[in-house]
Structure formats: structure tokens, C-alpha cells
Amino acid sequence: MINRTASPATPQGEFAIAMVERFVGDRCVREAPWFETAADLWSAYLAWCEQSRVKAVKQTAFGRAMAALGFAKHRGHIVTYRGVRLRG
């Protein structure tokens, strides 16, 4: 499911993708009609990193990793990612 053509070709980029993929697996549901705001996903990711005791990637790397994982970013009045929602 990872789009390697969109993913960074650096070890840091691969690390970012792996960390964000773990976050998505733990805290999110992949569902086509749903969407989450980028701000809500970022906040949840930071909380997950703190709970999991892992170093958070930078916000730009988070966005690139989300794209590499196949989540389309929609820029409007509020930035959202399509095809994903936070659990519970």
C-alpha cells in the first residue's frame, strides 16, 4: 500500500513512513468516505509518539509519509486527509 514513487528515498524518509504507518495502524481506520483534519491527525500523532516513547518526525515528514501511504491531502479552508479517520 506504500507508494514508493512518492516516498522520500532517504533513510530518514523511510523512518518517517514506518513511524507514521505504525501510528495509522494503531490509532486510525482506513475508510474511503472518511476524512480527518491534518491538525487532528498531527495532534494525535504527537500524543501517540509520547505514549509510545518514540521520537516524532517533523510535520513536513509526517505529511510526506501520509502521502506515501496513499492518503490524499485536500487543501481548502481546512486541510484534511481523505480515506482515514481516528479511532474512537
N, C-alpha and C positions, 0 to 999 in steps of 0.2 A: 504494500500500500504506500510505501515511501516513494516519492517522485525524485529519483536521484539526479535528474537533469536540473531540478530546481533547488537541490540541496547544495550547501557550501561544500567545496572539495577540500576542506581543511580538517585537521583533527579536532579543532575547536567547533567547527560546524557539525561534524559527526557527533561530538559530545552533546551539543545543544539539541540535536534531533533526538538522540537517545533519551535525554532527560525529559524533554517535552513529551515524547512518546510514552514514557513511564507515567508522567503526570496525567496525560489524556486517558490512559488505561485505568488509572486509579480513581480519578475524580470526574471523568466525563463520560458521556454516552454519545456515540456516533449515530446521528439520526438526520437524514436528509432535510426534512422540513424545518428543523430547529435551527436556532442561531443563538449566540451569546455575544455580549459586547466584549470588545477587546479589553476594556478596563476591568470587567468582572473576571475574565479569564486570567489576566495578568495578576490580579489580587489573589485569586485562588491558587495560582501557580506559586506565588511568593509564600503563601501560607503553607502549601504543600512542601515546599523546599525546607522551610523552617522545621516543620513536623518530621520530615524525612531526614533531616540533618545532612542535606546536600547543598552545594553551592548553586545559587540561582545563576542562570545565564542572563546576559543583558537583554533588555527589552527588544532591541533590534534583532538579536539572535533568536529570541522567542518567536517573533513574527516570521522570520525566515523558516524556522523549524515548523511552525504551523502550516506554512505554505507547502513545505516539502512533504508534510504528512497528508496533504490533499485538501486542506480546509481553505476555502475561498474567502478572501477578505473583501468586505463590501464597505466602501467609504461613502458615507452620507453624512447626515447631521451627527450621527453616532457611528463609530467604526465597529463593525461586527464581523464575526467569523460564521460562515454558513456550514451546516452539517454537523454541528456539535452543540451539546448543552452540558451544563454542570449537573452532576448527580444531586438528587435530593434538594 
